Structures are given as C-alpha cells and as structure tokens.
Amino acid sequence: MAGTRSTKSKRTRVARGVVRAVLAGTGVLGLTTGSLIAARGGAALPGGRECGPSEESAMRFYAVWWALGGAVMLNAARSESPNPVVANTAAGAIFVGGLARLGAAWKTGWPHPFFRAMIAMEMLAPPAFVALNRLAQREDDTTSTR
C-alpha cells in the first residue's frame, strides 16, 4: 500500500507539473499574441494584413480578452495545485474556439497553414489536458476523505 501511495504521489506531482507548465505556456502565448493583435490588428497574424474597420475593431477587442485569459492562466500556473475549474474552463474555451475556427473554415475556406495547425491542436489538446488535470487532482480527492 505504501508503494502504491508513493507511486500515486509521484504521478500526481508529475501531472501537476505538466498542468502548471501547460497553463504557463498557454498563458504566455495568450498574453503575447493577444497584446500584439490588440496593438497591430490583422497585420500581426501569420499571413495577415490589415482588415476593414469593423473587422479590425472586433479583432482588437477580442484580442484583449485573449490576453486577459493568458494572464489568468499564468496566475493559475503559479499555484502548486492549480484550480481545476480555472484550468478546465481555459481548456474548454480553447476547444470551443477551435470549433469556431472550424466553422469559419467550413463557411469561408481554409485559413493560413498556421491556423490549420491551431485548429488541430485546439481540438486534440484540451480533452487530453482535462484528463491530465483530473489525474493531477486525484490525490487531493482521496486524501481529503481520510
């Protein structure tokens, strides 16, 4: 039993470390790209260029929200055991964002190859992240009932 608890503790610590690293990396990405797009608009995008006034206005507004999401993820990553609601909500938002990109591709055609890769990542990574986050929280659930 002691060996099982030790192995479980090690797996939990590793899972928490990966969750924190993913939150930190995604947070830096969100804060950086959101800030760049808010400042430069469509010209900051791979293969991008300045859009019309309405598109630029909307894109720059939403970029600030993406930057804010990045700051929230960075803050969550600072915790030894990141809040699972924050982590899973971020993963869910990224997944839904990928669905929105997929809908845009369906309606208007495929975007720049960078964004095609992002769609794939946004569809595949969040479910894996939620499963990993569940593993990272498992020990907390079992030790709190003792």
VOGU-3710 file (C-alpha; in Angstrom, 3 decimals, decimal comma):
1> magtrstksk> 0,000/0,000/0,000  2,841/2,401/0,856  4,439/1,751/-2,531  1,142/2,444/-4,260  0,718/5,731/-2,384  4,289/6,754/-3,265  3,755/5,935/-6,945  0,431/7,750/-6,910  2,042/10,769/-5,237  4,821/10,830/-7,819
11> rtrvargvvr> 2,343/10,560/-10,717  0,241/13,305/-9,170  3,272/15,584/-8,732  4,358/14,983/-12,334  0,815/15,579/-13,613  0,591/18,818/-11,604  3,932/19,942/-13,005  2,743/19,316/-16,562  -0,572/21,091/-15,889  1,327/24,084/-14,493
21> avlagtgvlg> 3,716/24,110/-17,478  0,843/23,931/-19,995  -1,018/26,714/-18,189  2,130/28,849/-18,099  2,992/28,229/-21,763  -0,544/28,850/-22,945  -0,735/31,893/-20,681  2,414/33,407/-22,182  1,100/32,645/-25,677  -2,280/34,256/-24,928
31> lttgsliaar> -0,819/37,321/-23,265  1,751/37,835/-26,024  -0,416/37,193/-29,072  -3,409/38,976/-27,586  -1,301/42,052/-26,873  0,278/42,002/-30,345  -3,054/41,674/-32,126  -4,622/44,357/-29,925  -1,767/46,688/-30,890  -1,242/45,732/-34,561
41> ggaalpggre> -4,541/44,178/-35,642  -4,652/41,794/-38,591  -1,103/42,707/-39,586  0,142/40,752/-36,524  -1,309/37,458/-37,809  0,654/34,877/-39,821  -0,250/35,589/-43,427  -2,323/38,502/-42,141  -2,888/42,021/-43,275  -4,946/44,947/-42,136
51> cgpseesamr> -8,673/44,227/-42,375  -11,632/46,530/-42,797  -12,532/48,903/-39,957  -15,234/46,654/-38,437  -13,060/43,517/-38,553  -10,058/45,376/-37,086  -12,232/46,803/-34,319  -13,740/43,420/-33,383  -10,431/41,532/-33,656  -8,553/44,003/-31,470
61> fyavwwalgg> -11,347/43,973/-28,867  -11,377/40,146/-28,696  -7,570/40,078/-28,613  -7,686/41,916/-25,292  -9,904/39,141/-23,900  -7,433/36,512/-25,158  -4,621/38,447/-23,437  -6,686/38,538/-20,234  -7,225/34,773/-20,495  -3,452/34,415/-20,811
71> avmlnaarse> -2,933/36,434/-17,636  -5,499/34,274/-15,795  -3,724/31,085/-16,955  -0,346/32,478/-15,877  -1,756/33,311/-12,473  -3,247/29,810/-12,123  0,094/28,239/-13,087  1,765/29,912/-10,101  -0,147/27,696/-7,672  1,372/24,399/-6,529
81> spnpvvanta> -2,014/22,814/-7,312  -3,781/24,935/-9,958  -7,505/25,446/-9,529  -9,101/22,693/-11,650  -12,099/24,868/-12,537  -9,840/27,582/-13,979  -7,700/25,028/-15,830  -10,658/23,097/-17,267  -12,508/26,296/-18,188  -9,458/27,508/-20,116
91> agaifvggla> -9,239/24,149/-21,903  -12,955/24,272/-22,706  -12,699/27,804/-24,084  -9,783/26,790/-26,314  -11,744/23,757/-27,557  -14,820/25,876/-28,338  -12,544/28,422/-30,036  -11,263/25,605/-32,231  -14,848/24,680/-33,104  -15,474/28,313/-34,064
101> rlgaawktgw> -12,376/28,280/-36,305  -13,587/25,033/-37,876  -16,950/26,670/-38,564  -15,191/29,629/-40,171  -13,146/27,273/-42,363  -16,338/25,450/-43,386  -18,029/28,716/-44,320  -15,192/30,759/-45,862  -12,414/28,293/-46,727  -9,262/27,092/-45,048
111> phpfframia> -7,029/29,720/-43,443  -3,238/30,052/-43,434  -1,476/26,712/-42,611  -0,539/28,034/-39,152  -4,219/28,359/-38,277  -4,973/24,909/-39,688  -2,419/23,518/-37,241  -4,015/25,564/-34,462  -7,434/24,047/-35,241  -5,977/20,548/-34,868
121> memlappafv> -4,252/21,477/-31,598  -7,405/23,153/-30,266  -9,459/20,030/-30,999  -6,993/17,451/-29,651  -5,099/19,039/-26,756  -7,937/20,243/-24,467  -9,523/16,797/-23,864  -6,074/15,359/-23,066  -5,351/18,313/-20,778  -8,639/17,838/-18,877
131> alnrlaqred> -7,796/14,144/-18,352  -4,312/15,070/-17,116  -5,775/17,735/-14,836  -8,140/15,120/-13,382  -5,123/12,918/-12,596  -3,330/15,890/-11,026  -6,292/16,482/-8,697  -6,921/12,815/-7,840  -4,700/12,715/-4,748  -6,404/15,790/-3,307
141> dttstr> -9,759/13,995/-3,599  -8,538/10,793/-1,909  -6,591/12,453/0,916  -9,381/14,882/1,801  -11,757/11,988/2,648  -9,389/10,401/5,190
//
